[in-house]
């Protein structure tokens, strides 16, 4: 525990004025702030997300980006999205050119182009995607796990709940932009998605392998700053793969150093072995552990039983099976309230929150789902905040209250559904998975 805390305290930090750190509480607020900042941009806009969708909200964001560029041709605009995700339709939909068709359409409409880059973290999407997060506009960083489409931006009647944090900090903004410029923008594996003809993934095979290797060695570069008693420290972290992954290392250190309380947010309950081990150790040493996870019906892969069943719809049930097993073996700790499990559910909306609070001293903002896929396959980042004077505690307590508003506290594992209560198609799928013994393999890529 002491060793883990020493490692965290030795991390280089960027000083952050807490009065220039803001928590947003809804997808609506996030959408309004993002669009407002784009309109006001003076020097640069760098948006990084898994995808920018061809729907109303995606088109609105893209329109604002292009209009800003036409007003100010010197404005540096770069959008980074996953290469594979951008060139396919939605799961289960008919084959299409995907969101890349939208990017080409917009490029043909405007005089001054913007850079929309497809980033291939692996040769195939199933083995790793761009899961880096951060929207940098001038000297402001808007950090969220959200992608850019109708549901993440609450364009219509449904939303996907995420976390949203706004930091005005030139050093942090420069650091995140420099990472993109140094490791991503100029790499031969990374290509513009709005060009009329794109190279095939197959032709990029060697370049993608070399790119993956460079990403495993990548890191945020900045001159460490000494924070005053009135400031908090921020350490941007990045990682991909199992080896030398500093993000994974310090997520484990966060749990390992906890003395009083830990709150963990994850949309998909499927901890990597190292996190599961550290959580178990924390409970044993008397730390109060709170886990907030989405109900299976708030999972972004959930399909209501009355709609046509697709194999992907089995995922939320697999996560619930994991959660029920975890709750069952920790029933005594749940009864004593040392372990609290909260299930989030709000109408037909979905849950996509990630991150951690530890002892009101450390906070982690991240897009990392805290699952084996994030641990081993995807390119992930996070902002580790050190706040020993608790300058941000009031804001984070308001954020936590807003998250808990639509949750139910689990008093026993018996509150969670059993396999026998699942729709028939789901039961068949789960039995088949277990019969051919691929459930362990699936857990490593989900």
Residue pairs with C-beta under 8 A, 6 or more apart in sequence:
1 256
1 257
1 258
1 259
1 285
2 257
4 252
4 253
4 254
4 256
4 257
5 253
5 257
7 249
7 250
7 253
8 250
8 253
8 254
8 257
8 362
8 384
8 386
9 386
11 235
11 250
11 384
11 386
12 222
12 224
12 235
13 224
13 225
13 227
13 233
13 234
13 235
13 386
14 169
14 171
14 172
14 175
14 222
14 224
14 225
14 233
14 234
14 235
14 236
15 171
15 225
15 226
15 227
15 228
15 231
15 232
15 233
15 234
16 167
16 169
16 172
16 227
16 231
16 232
16 233
16 234
16 385
17 168
17 169
17 230
17 231
18 230
18 231
18 232
18 387
18 391
18 392
20 167
20 168
20 169
21 165
21 166
21 167
21 232
21 392
21 395
22 165
22 166
22 167
22 395
23 164
23 165
23 166
23 395
23 396
23 398
23 399
24 30
24 33
24 164
24 165
24 166
25 164
25 398
25 399
25 402
26 154
26 159
26 164
27 146
27 152
27 153
27 154
27 159
27 160
27 161
27 162
27 164
28 154
28 159
29 164
30 142
30 144
30 146
30 153
30 162
30 164
31 57
31 153
31 154
31 155
33 142
33 164
33 166
34 61
34 135
34 142
34 153
35 60
35 61
35 64
37 135
37 137
37 138
37 140
37 142
38 45
38 61
38 64
38 65
38 68
38 137
39 64
39 68
40 137
40 138
41 68
41 72
41 75
41 137
41 138
42 72
42 75
42 138
43 75
43 76
43 138
44 75
44 76
44 77
44 136
44 137
44 138
44 177
45 65
45 68
45 75
45 76
45 77
45 78
45 136
45 137
46 76
46 77
46 78
46 79
46 80
46 134
46 135
46 136
46 137
46 176
46 177
46 180
47 61
47 65
47 78
47 79
47 80
47 135
47 136
47 148
48 79
48 80
48 81
48 130
48 132
48 133
48 134
48 135
48 180
49 80
49 81
49 133
49 135
49 146
49 147
49 148
50 81
50 82
50 85
50 129
50 130
50 131
50 147
51 81
51 82
51 85
51 86
51 99
51 147
51 148
51 149
52 58
52 61
52 62
52 79
52 81
52 86
52 99
52 116
52 147
52 148
52 149
53 99
53 147
53 148
53 149
53 150
54 98
54 99
54 101
54 102
55 149
55 150
55 155
56 150
56 155
56 156
57 148
57 149
57 150
57 152
57 153
57 155
58 99
58 102
58 148
58 149
58 150
59 102
60 155
61 148
61 153
62 102
62 103
62 106
63 106
65 77
65 79
65 114
66 106
66 109
66 110
66 112
66 114
68 75
68 77
69 75
69 77
69 110
69 112
69 113
69 114
70 110
70 111
70 112
73 112
77 114
77 115
78 114
78 115
78 117
78 180
78 185
79 114
79 115
79 116
79 117
80 117
80 119
80 130
80 132
80 180
80 184
81 99
81 116
81 117
81 118
81 119
81 130
81 193
82 118
82 119
82 120
82 121
82 125
82 129
82 130
83 118
83 119
83 120
83 130
83 190
83 191
83 193
83 201
84 120
84 124
84 125
84 129
84 201
85 98
85 99
85 125
85 129
85 130
86 98
86 99
86 100
86 103
86 118
86 193
87 97
87 98
87 99
87 100
87 118
87 193
87 198
88 95
88 96
88 98
88 125
89 95
89 96
89 98
91 310
91 312
92 310
92 312
99 193
100 118
100 193
100 194
100 198
103 116
103 193
103 194
104 193
104 194
104 195
104 196
106 194
107 113
107 194
107 195
113 194
115 185
115 192
116 192
116 193
116 194
117 184
117 185
117 190
117 191
117 192
117 193
118 190
118 191
118 192
118 193
118 198
119 130
119 184
119 190
119 379
120 189
120 190
120 201
120 204
120 208
120 211
121 128
121 129
121 130
121 211
121 212
121 215
121 240
121 377
121 378
121 379
122 128
122 129
122 208
122 212
122 377
123 201
123 205
123 208
123 209
126 445
127 377
127 445
128 212
128 240
128 377
128 378
128 379
129 377
129 378
129 379
130 378
130 379
131 367
131 368
131 374
131 378
131 379
131 380
132 238
132 367
132 379
132 380
132 381
133 143
133 144
133 145
133 366
133 367
133 381
134 141
134 142
134 143
134 176
134 381
135 141
135 142
135 143
135 144
136 142
136 173
136 176
136 177
138 173
139 168
139 169
139 170
139 173
140 166
140 167
140 168
140 169
140 173
141 166
141 167
141 168
141 169
141 172
141 173
141 176
142 164
142 165
142 166
143 164
143 165
143 166
143 167
143 365
143 383
144 162
144 163
144 164
144 165
144 367
145 162
145 163
145 352
145 353
145 354
145 366
145 367
146 152
146 153
146 160
146 162
146 164
146 352
149 155
150 156
150 158
151 158
151 159
151 160
151 350
152 159
152 160
152 162
152 352
158 348
158 349
158 350
159 349
159 350
160 300
160 349
160 350
160 351
160 352
161 344
161 346
161 349
161 350
161 351
161 352
161 353
161 403
162 352
162 353
163 265
163 353
163 354
163 355
163 365
163 399
165 365
165 383
167 234
169 234
171 222
171 225
172 234
172 236
172 383
174 222
175 220
175 221
175 222
175 236
176 220
176 236
178 221
179 218
179 220
179 221
179 236
179 238
182 218
182 221
183 214
183 215
183 218
184 190
187 207
187 211
187 214
188 204
188 207
188 211
189 204
189 207
189 208
189 210
189 211
190 211
191 198
191 199
191 204
192 198
201 208
212 240
212 241
215 240
215 379
216 240
216 241
216 243
216 244
216 245
217 244
218 238
218 240
219 238
219 246
220 236
220 237
220 238
222 236
225 233
227 233
229 389
230 389
230 391
231 391
232 385
232 386
232 387
232 389
232 391
232 392
233 385
233 386
233 387
234 383
234 384
234 385
234 386
235 383
235 384
235 386
236 381
236 382
236 383
236 384
237 246
237 247
237 250
237 381
237 382
237 383
237 384
238 246
238 247
238 379
238 380
238 381
238 382
239 245
239 246
239 247
239 248
239 249
239 379
239 380
239 381
240 377
240 378
240 379
240 380
241 376
241 377
242 248
242 375
242 376
245 375
247 366
247 368
247 380
247 381
247 382
248 272
248 274
248 375
250 384
251 275
251 356
251 364
251 366
251 368
251 370
251 382
252 274
252 275
252 278
254 262
254 356
254 358
254 362
254 364
254 384
255 262
255 264
255 275
255 278
255 279
255 281
255 282
255 356
255 358
256 278
256 281
256 282
257 358
257 359
257 362
258 282
258 287
258 358
258 359
259 287
259 359
260 287
260 288
260 359
261 287
261 288
261 289
261 290
261 357
261 358
261 359
261 360
262 279
262 282
262 287
262 288
262 289
262 290
262 356
262 357
262 358
262 359
263 290
263 291
263 292
263 356
263 357
263 400
264 279
264 289
264 290
264 291
264 292
264 355
264 356
264 370
265 292
265 293
265 353
265 354
265 355
265 356
265 403
266 291
266 292
266 293
266 353
266 354
266 369
266 370
266 371
267 293
267 294
267 299
267 300
267 351
267 352
267 353
267 354
267 369
268 293
268 294
268 299
268 315
268 319
268 369
268 371
268 446
269 291
269 293
269 319
269 320
269 322
269 323
269 326
270 318
270 319
270 322
270 371
270 372
270 443
270 446
271 279
271 370
271 371
272 370
272 371
272 372
272 374
272 375
272 376
274 375
275 370
279 289
282 289
283 289
283 330
283 333
283 338
283 339
286 338
287 338
288 337
288 338
288 339
288 340
289 333
289 338
289 339
289 340
290 339
290 340
290 341
290 342
291 339
291 340
291 341
291 342
292 342
292 344
292 353
292 403
292 404
292 407
293 319
293 323
293 341
293 342
293 343
293 344
293 351
294 343
294 344
294 345
294 350
294 351
294 352
294 353
295 343
295 344
295 345
295 351
295 408
296 302
296 316
296 317
296 319
296 320
296 417
297 304
297 316
297 345
297 348
298 344
298 345
298 346
298 349
298 350
298 351
299 315
299 316
299 319
299 350
299 351
300 350
300 352
301 312
301 313
301 315
301 316
302 313
302 316
302 350
303 309
303 310
303 312
303 313
305 423
309 423
309 425
309 426
311 429
313 426
314 426
314 429
314 430
314 433
315 446
317 419
317 422
317 426
317 430
318 430
318 433
318 439
318 442
318 443
318 446
320 416
320 417
321 419
321 430
322 443
323 341
323 416
324 413
324 416
324 417
324 418
327 334
327 341
327 410
327 412
327 413
327 416
328 413
330 339
331 412
331 413
333 339
334 340
334 341
334 410
334 411
334 412
334 413
335 411
335 412
340 409
340 410
341 409
341 410
342 404
342 407
342 408
342 409
342 410
343 407
343 408
343 410
344 351
344 353
344 403
344 406
344 407
345 351
345 406
345 407
345 408
346 406
353 403
354 366
354 367
354 368
354 369
354 370
355 363
355 364
355 365
355 366
355 382
356 362
356 363
356 364
356 366
357 363
357 364
357 396
357 400
360 387
360 390
360 393
360 396
361 386
361 387
361 388
361 390
362 384
362 385
362 386
362 387
363 384
363 385
363 387
363 392
363 396
364 382
364 383
364 384
364 385
365 382
365 383
365 385
366 380
366 381
366 382
366 383
367 380
367 381
367 382
368 374
368 380
368 381
368 382
371 446
372 443
372 444
372 445
372 446
373 444
373 445
373 446
374 380
376 444
377 445
385 392
387 393
410 416
419 427
419 430
420 427
422 430
433 439
433 442
